[in-house]
């Protein structure tokens, strides 16, 4: 394992940081395992605002080192301020380093069973007074941990101190002493205490899965990192959360019953499917995502379709499982559109329809394109052309995508898809009839 030595944070200054808003961030894990964050302002301000405000969890989970400070939650935003409202230039908090799900955001801490930790740096992005969402900030970050632990940042391993710049949605940083698995297309950290059946399933299939997507889409710009963490906590059952950040895939399990669940083959296959879905997001590329949440079926349903194709290529003998997933998508989509159309699923808090019905849309497209171009590569040809159009300046989303689909199929077929999106209940049988 190659250990990198980082420079002290105090030596790092970047022109891209806007001095008037800059807040330098220092994270520390003590020898006793206590996590703290310290903010230093380049010039004093009356409050610190956070870039990401999914709820009021900081109010509940961050404890000020000095009683002169507090975190206040106003109008769906959290702010650090002095209780007397005077200006300040430095403040510290003790953090609660346990897993907590956040609505539509990334967990700040995801523990590994051996005491290692994933830390989402984006949770700590902060600005003096307020954050301007139109500004492309760069945050100076430093992390110090005990000497026997190392830090993995952006695919590089550092001894007990690391400095980097955070930006956009942030990234996950690993702290611990587990060595990563470095294969041709991925750097992986898979929790040592994951049940053998699940660990073997991931270890055996993930490198092949990455190879598959590289063969379809080409390499991503940097080798991605994959994290699979597991924490036994005192609640019944098992919960699974995960997602993607630029060049990172992560999954976290917590609960008491994972060992029991992994005995079930469907559960194990579902977990591998989940990773395949997230890997697919890496190769879809973020700039192909529509900013319109009503078009989420495009990338979420697309990722599930790509997951199916990847797993069928790697494990064609699991036909019964793939049919089970297809039947499940049909059932959940049909039941869901009885209450809302797909283009209103986000507004009506039925976001899962973007996965279930989105998969059916992409599965249907793939079938028709393969029928018409038997020597082509179906949905992959469509998606590559779509990405090329986005790269050339077209707007990401349904309209551009359906222009591409029309080139591979015809206007009547795309009209059927448009009709389904707008009036899903009326057109669900027509869509399923194309599968």
C-alpha positions as CSV (number, residue, x, y, z in Angstrom):
1,X,0.0,0.0,0.0
2,X,1.5,3.4,-1.0
3,X,1.2,6.1,1.6
4,X,1.1,9.7,0.5
5,X,2.4,12.5,2.7
6,X,0.3,15.6,2.7
7,X,1.3,19.2,3.3
8,X,-0.1,21.1,6.3
9,X,-3.3,22.9,5.6
10,X,-1.9,26.3,6.7
11,X,0.3,26.3,3.6
12,X,-2.7,25.9,1.2
13,X,-4.3,29.0,-0.4
14,X,-6.3,28.9,-3.6
15,X,-7.3,31.8,-5.8
16,X,-10.5,30.0,-6.6
17,X,-11.8,30.4,-3.1
18,X,-13.9,33.6,-2.7
19,X,-12.2,35.3,0.2
20,X,-15.4,37.1,1.3
21,X,-17.2,33.8,1.8
22,X,-14.4,31.4,2.5
23,X,-14.5,29.2,5.6
24,X,-11.6,26.9,6.2
25,X,-12.5,23.5,7.7
26,X,-10.5,21.3,10.0
27,X,-11.7,17.8,10.9
28,X,-10.1,15.8,13.7
29,X,-10.4,12.3,15.0
30,X,-8.7,12.0,18.4
31,X,-6.9,9.0,19.8
32,X,-10.0,8.3,21.9
33,X,-12.2,8.3,18.8
34,X,-13.8,11.7,19.3
35,X,-14.6,13.7,16.1
36,X,-14.5,17.5,16.0
37,X,-14.8,20.1,13.3
38,X,-13.3,23.6,13.6
39,X,-14.2,26.5,11.2
40,X,-11.8,29.4,10.7
41,X,-13.0,32.5,8.9
42,X,-10.5,34.6,6.9
43,X,-12.3,37.7,8.3
44,X,-14.9,37.8,11.1
45,X,-18.5,37.3,10.3
46,X,-21.8,37.2,12.3
47,X,-22.8,33.7,11.2
48,X,-21.7,30.7,9.2
49,X,-24.2,29.1,6.7
50,X,-24.1,25.6,5.4
51,X,-24.2,24.7,1.7
52,X,-26.4,21.6,2.3
53,X,-29.4,21.8,4.5
54,X,-31.6,18.7,4.3
55,X,-33.0,19.1,7.8
56,X,-32.0,20.2,11.3
57,X,-29.8,17.3,12.2
58,X,-26.8,19.5,13.0
59,X,-28.8,21.3,15.7
60,X,-29.4,17.9,17.3
61,X,-26.0,16.2,16.7
62,X,-23.3,18.9,16.8
63,X,-22.3,20.1,20.3
64,X,-20.5,23.4,20.5
65,X,-17.1,23.3,22.4
66,X,-17.9,26.8,23.7
67,X,-21.4,27.5,25.2
68,X,-21.1,31.0,23.6
69,X,-22.1,29.4,20.2
70,X,-25.2,27.6,18.9
71,X,-26.7,26.3,15.7
72,X,-30.0,27.7,14.7
73,X,-32.5,26.3,12.2
74,X,-34.5,29.0,10.3
75,X,-36.5,28.6,7.1
76,X,-35.0,25.2,6.3
77,X,-31.4,26.4,6.8
78,X,-28.9,25.8,9.6
79,X,-26.6,28.6,10.8
80,X,-23.8,28.8,13.3
81,X,-23.9,32.0,15.4
82,X,-22.8,33.4,18.7
83,X,-25.6,33.6,21.3
84,X,-25.0,37.4,21.7
85,X,-25.0,37.8,17.8
86,X,-21.5,39.3,17.8
87,X,-19.0,38.6,15.1
88,X,-16.4,35.7,15.4
89,X,-13.6,34.2,13.4
90,X,-13.3,30.7,14.9
91,X,-15.7,28.0,16.2
92,X,-15.5,24.3,17.0
93,X,-18.0,21.5,17.5
94,X,-18.0,17.9,18.8
95,X,-19.6,15.6,16.3
96,X,-21.7,12.5,16.7
97,X,-20.0,10.0,14.3
98,X,-22.8,7.5,13.9
99,X,-24.8,6.8,10.8
100,X,-27.9,8.9,10.2
101,X,-29.9,9.0,7.0
102,X,-30.6,12.5,5.7
103,X,-33.5,13.3,3.3
104,X,-32.3,13.5,-0.3
105,X,-28.7,13.9,0.9
106,X,-25.6,11.8,1.9
107,X,-25.0,10.5,5.4
108,X,-22.1,12.4,7.1
109,X,-20.7,9.3,8.7
110,X,-20.9,5.6,7.6
111,X,-19.0,3.4,10.1
112,X,-17.1,0.2,9.1
113,X,-17.3,-2.7,11.5
114,X,-13.6,-2.4,12.5
115,X,-13.9,1.2,13.5
116,X,-13.1,2.7,10.1
117,X,-15.3,5.5,8.8
118,X,-16.5,7.1,5.6
119,X,-16.9,10.8,6.0
120,X,-18.9,13.0,3.5
121,X,-16.9,16.2,3.3
122,X,-19.9,18.0,1.6
123,X,-21.7,17.9,4.9
124,X,-19.2,20.4,6.2
125,X,-19.1,22.9,3.3
126,X,-19.9,26.3,4.8
127,X,-19.8,30.0,4.0
128,X,-19.6,33.3,5.9
129,X,-23.1,34.8,6.2
130,X,-24.7,32.8,3.4
131,X,-23.8,30.4,0.5
132,X,-24.6,31.6,-3.0
133,X,-25.8,28.6,-5.0
134,X,-24.6,30.2,-8.2
135,X,-21.0,30.3,-7.1
136,X,-18.6,27.4,-7.9
137,X,-16.9,27.3,-4.5
138,X,-13.7,25.5,-3.5
139,X,-13.4,24.6,0.2
140,X,-10.1,24.1,1.9
141,X,-10.3,21.0,4.0
142,X,-7.9,19.3,6.4
143,X,-8.3,16.1,8.3
144,X,-6.1,14.7,11.1
145,X,-6.5,11.2,12.5
146,X,-4.5,8.9,14.9
147,X,-1.0,7.8,13.6
148,X,-2.0,4.2,13.1
149,X,-4.8,5.1,10.7
150,X,-4.7,6.3,7.1
151,X,-6.9,8.5,4.9
152,X,-8.1,7.8,1.4
153,X,-8.9,10.9,-0.5
154,X,-9.7,11.0,-4.2
155,X,-8.1,7.6,-4.7
156,X,-4.9,8.5,-2.9
157,X,-3.8,7.2,0.5
158,X,-2.3,9.5,3.1
159,X,-0.7,9.0,6.5
160,X,-2.5,10.6,9.5
161,X,-2.9,14.0,7.9
162,X,-4.5,15.0,4.6
163,X,-5.5,18.3,2.9
164,X,-7.7,18.7,-0.2
165,X,-10.2,21.0,-1.9
166,X,-13.9,20.0,-1.7
167,X,-16.4,21.2,-4.2
168,X,-19.9,20.6,-5.7
169,X,-21.6,17.6,-4.1
170,X,-18.5,16.7,-2.1
171,X,-17.0,13.3,-1.8
172,X,-16.5,10.5,0.7
173,X,-13.2,10.2,2.6
174,X,-12.2,7.0,4.2
175,X,-10.4,6.9,7.6
176,X,-9.1,3.6,9.0
177,X,-6.5,0.9,8.6
178,X,-8.1,-1.4,6.1
179,X,-6.2,-1.8,2.8
180,X,-8.1,-1.2,-0.4
181,X,-8.4,-3.6,-3.3
182,X,-6.9,-1.9,-6.4
183,X,-8.0,-3.6,-9.6
184,X,-7.8,-2.4,-13.2
185,X,-11.0,-0.3,-13.2
186,X,-11.9,0.2,-9.5
187,X,-10.4,0.9,-6.0
188,X,-12.6,-1.1,-3.5
189,X,-12.9,-1.1,0.3
190,X,-15.3,-3.9,1.3
191,X,-16.0,-4.2,5.0
192,X,-14.1,-7.2,6.5
193,X,-17.2,-8.2,8.6
194,X,-19.7,-8.4,5.8
195,X,-21.1,-12.0,5.7
196,X,-19.0,-14.2,3.5
197,X,-21.8,-14.9,1.0
198,X,-22.3,-11.2,0.4
199,X,-18.6,-10.3,0.5
200,X,-17.8,-13.1,-2.0
201,X,-20.7,-12.0,-4.3
202,X,-19.4,-8.4,-4.4
203,X,-15.7,-9.3,-4.6
204,X,-16.3,-11.7,-7.5
205,X,-18.7,-9.7,-9.6
206,X,-17.7,-6.1,-9.1
207,X,-14.5,-6.1,-11.1
208,X,-16.2,-8.0,-13.9
209,X,-19.1,-5.5,-13.7
210,X,-16.7,-2.6,-14.1
211,X,-15.1,-4.3,-17.1
212,X,-18.5,-4.7,-18.7
213,X,-19.4,-1.1,-18.4
214,X,-16.0,0.0,-19.6
215,X,-16.5,-2.2,-22.7
216,X,-19.8,-0.4,-23.4
217,X,-19.1,3.2,-22.5
218,X,-15.3,3.5,-22.2
219,X,-13.3,4.4,-19.2
220,X,-14.3,7.1,-16.8
221,X,-11.9,10.0,-16.4
222,X,-10.4,8.7,-13.1
223,X,-10.5,5.2,-11.6
224,X,-13.6,5.1,-9.3
225,X,-13.7,4.1,-5.7
226,X,-16.2,1.7,-4.2
227,X,-17.1,1.5,-0.5
228,X,-19.1,-1.2,1.2
229,X,-19.5,-0.6,4.9
230,X,-21.3,-2.6,7.6
231,X,-22.3,-1.7,11.2
232,X,-24.1,-3.9,13.6
233,X,-26.5,-1.7,15.5
234,X,-29.3,-2.6,17.9
235,X,-32.3,-2.7,15.7
236,X,-34.2,-5.6,14.1
237,X,-33.9,-6.4,10.5
238,X,-31.4,-4.8,8.2
239,X,-31.3,-1.5,6.3
240,X,-29.4,-0.7,3.2
241,X,-28.5,2.7,1.9
242,X,-26.2,3.8,-0.9
243,X,-25.6,6.0,-3.9
244,X,-23.0,7.7,-6.1
245,X,-20.8,10.8,-6.0
246,X,-18.4,11.7,-8.8
247,X,-16.2,8.7,-9.2
248,X,-17.5,7.0,-6.1
249,X,-20.0,4.3,-5.3
250,X,-21.0,3.5,-1.7
251,X,-23.3,1.2,0.2
252,X,-23.9,1.0,3.9
253,X,-25.7,-1.8,5.8
254,X,-26.8,-1.6,9.4
255,X,-28.8,-3.9,11.7
256,X,-28.6,-7.2,13.4
257,X,-30.0,-9.6,10.8
258,X,-27.7,-9.3,7.7
259,X,-26.2,-12.7,8.3
260,X,-29.7,-14.2,8.1
261,X,-30.7,-12.2,5.0
262,X,-27.7,-13.1,3.0
263,X,-28.7,-16.8,3.1
264,X,-31.5,-15.8,0.7
265,X,-30.2,-15.8,-2.9
266,X,-32.7,-13.1,-4.0
267,X,-31.4,-10.8,-1.4
268,X,-27.8,-11.4,-2.5
269,X,-28.7,-10.8,-6.1
270,X,-30.6,-7.7,-5.1
271,X,-27.5,-6.3,-3.4
272,X,-25.4,-7.0,-6.5
273,X,-28.1,-5.4,-8.7
274,X,-28.0,-2.3,-6.4
275,X,-24.3,-2.0,-7.0
276,X,-24.7,-2.5,-10.8
277,X,-27.3,0.3,-10.8
278,X,-24.9,2.7,-9.0
279,X,-22.0,1.7,-11.2
280,X,-24.2,2.5,-14.2
281,X,-24.7,6.0,-12.9
282,X,-21.0,6.6,-13.1
283,X,-21.0,5.8,-16.8
284,X,-24.2,7.7,-17.5
285,X,-22.2,10.8,-16.6
286,X,-23.7,13.6,-14.4
287,X,-24.0,16.1,-17.3
288,X,-26.5,13.7,-19.0
289,X,-28.9,14.2,-16.0
290,X,-31.8,16.5,-16.5
291,X,-32.3,19.3,-14.0
292,X,-36.0,18.6,-14.2
293,X,-36.9,16.1,-11.5
294,X,-39.9,15.0,-13.6
295,X,-37.3,13.4,-15.9
296,X,-35.7,11.4,-13.2
297,X,-37.0,8.2,-14.9
298,X,-34.4,8.9,-17.6
299,X,-31.3,8.2,-15.5
300,X,-32.9,6.0,-12.7
301,X,-34.8,3.7,-15.0
302,X,-31.8,3.7,-17.4
303,X,-29.4,2.7,-14.6
304,X,-31.7,-0.3,-13.7
305,X,-31.9,-1.3,-17.3
306,X,-28.1,-1.2,-17.6
307,X,-27.8,-3.2,-14.4
308,X,-30.0,-5.9,-15.9
309,X,-27.8,-6.0,-19.0
310,X,-24.6,-6.2,-17.0
311,X,-25.8,-9.0,-14.7
312,X,-27.3,-11.0,-17.6
313,X,-23.9,-10.8,-19.3
314,X,-22.1,-11.9,-16.2
315,X,-24.6,-14.5,-14.9
316,X,-26.9,-15.6,-17.7
317,X,-27.9,-18.7,-15.7
318,X,-30.0,-16.4,-13.4
319,X,-33.0,-16.2,-15.8
320,X,-35.5,-16.8,-13.1
321,X,-34.2,-13.9,-11.0
322,X,-34.2,-11.5,-14.0
323,X,-37.8,-12.5,-14.8
324,X,-38.7,-11.9,-11.1
325,X,-37.2,-8.4,-11.4
326,X,-39.1,-7.7,-14.6
327,X,-42.4,-8.9,-13.1
328,X,-41.7,-6.7,-10.1
329,X,-41.1,-3.6,-12.2
330,X,-44.4,-4.2,-14.1
331,X,-46.4,-4.7,-10.9
332,X,-45.0,-1.7,-9.1
333,X,-45.3,0.6,-12.1
334,X,-48.9,-0.5,-12.8
335,X,-49.9,-0.1,-9.2
336,X,-48.2,3.2,-8.9
337,X,-49.7,4.9,-12.0
338,X,-53.2,4.2,-10.7
339,X,-52.6,7.2,-8.4
340,X,-50.3,9.5,-10.4
341,X,-48.9,9.9,-13.9
342,X,-45.1,9.5,-14.3
343,X,-44.6,13.2,-15.0
344,X,-46.1,14.1,-11.6
345,X,-44.5,11.3,-9.6
346,X,-42.0,13.6,-8.0
347,X,-44.6,16.2,-7.0
348,X,-46.8,13.5,-5.6
349,X,-44.0,11.8,-3.6
350,X,-44.0,8.7,-5.7
351,X,-40.3,8.9,-6.7
352,X,-39.9,5.1,-6.9
353,X,-42.0,5.2,-10.1
354,X,-39.0,6.8,-11.8
355,X,-37.2,3.5,-11.2
356,X,-40.1,1.1,-11.9
357,X,-41.7,2.7,-14.8
358,X,-38.4,4.2,-16.1
359,X,-37.0,0.6,-16.3
360,X,-40.0,-0.4,-18.5
361,X,-39.5,2.5,-20.8
362,X,-35.8,1.7,-21.4
363,X,-36.5,-2.0,-21.6
364,X,-39.1,-1.3,-24.3
365,X,-36.7,0.9,-26.2
366,X,-34.0,-1.7,-26.1
367,X,-36.3,-4.4,-27.4
368,X,-37.5,-2.4,-30.4
369,X,-34.0,-1.0,-31.3
370,X,-32.5,-4.5,-31.2
371,X,-35.4,-5.8,-33.4
372,X,-34.7,-3.1,-35.9
373,X,-30.9,-3.2,-35.7
374,X,-30.0,-6.8,-34.8
375,X,-26.3,-6.2,-35.3
376,X,-26.3,-3.2,-33.0
377,X,-26.2,-2.8,-29.2
378,X,-29.7,-1.7,-28.4
379,X,-30.1,0.7,-25.5
380,X,-26.3,1.3,-25.3
381,X,-26.3,2.7,-28.9
382,X,-29.2,5.0,-27.9
383,X,-27.5,6.2,-24.8
384,X,-24.1,6.8,-26.3
385,X,-25.7,8.9,-29.0
386,X,-27.7,10.8,-26.3
387,X,-24.5,11.5,-24.4
388,X,-22.8,12.7,-27.6
389,X,-25.7,15.1,-28.2
390,X,-25.4,16.5,-24.6
391,X,-21.6,16.9,-25.1
392,X,-22.2,18.9,-28.3
393,X,-24.5,21.3,-26.5
394,X,-28.0,19.9,-26.4
395,X,-30.0,20.2,-23.2
396,X,-30.1,17.1,-21.1
397,X,-33.5,15.6,-20.6
398,X,-36.5,13.9,-22.1
399,X,-36.8,16.1,-25.3
400,X,-33.2,15.4,-26.4
401,X,-33.4,11.8,-25.4
402,X,-36.6,11.2,-27.4
403,X,-35.2,12.9,-30.5
404,X,-32.5,10.2,-30.4
405,X,-35.0,7.4,-29.7
406,X,-37.1,8.6,-32.7
407,X,-34.0,8.2,-35.0
408,X,-33.7,4.6,-33.9
409,X,-37.4,3.8,-33.9
410,X,-40.2,6.0,-35.3
411,X,-42.5,8.9,-34.3
412,X,-45.5,6.7,-33.5
413,X,-43.6,4.7,-31.0
414,X,-42.2,7.8,-29.3
415,X,-45.8,9.2,-29.2
416,X,-46.7,6.1,-27.2
417,X,-43.9,6.8,-24.7
418,X,-44.9,10.5,-24.5
419,X,-48.5,9.5,-23.9
420,X,-47.5,7.1,-21.1
421,X,-45.5,9.7,-19.3
422,X,-48.4,12.2,-19.4
423,X,-51.3,9.8,-18.9
424,X,-49.6,6.8,-17.4
425,X,-52.8,5.0,-16.2
426,X,-54.3,5.1,-19.7
427,X,-51.2,3.9,-21.5
428,X,-49.7,1.4,-19.1
429,X,-51.1,-1.6,-21.0
430,X,-49.8,-0.3,-24.3
431,X,-46.3,0.2,-22.8
432,X,-46.2,-3.3,-21.3
433,X,-47.5,-4.7,-24.6
434,X,-44.2,-3.6,-26.2
435,X,-42.0,-5.6,-23.9
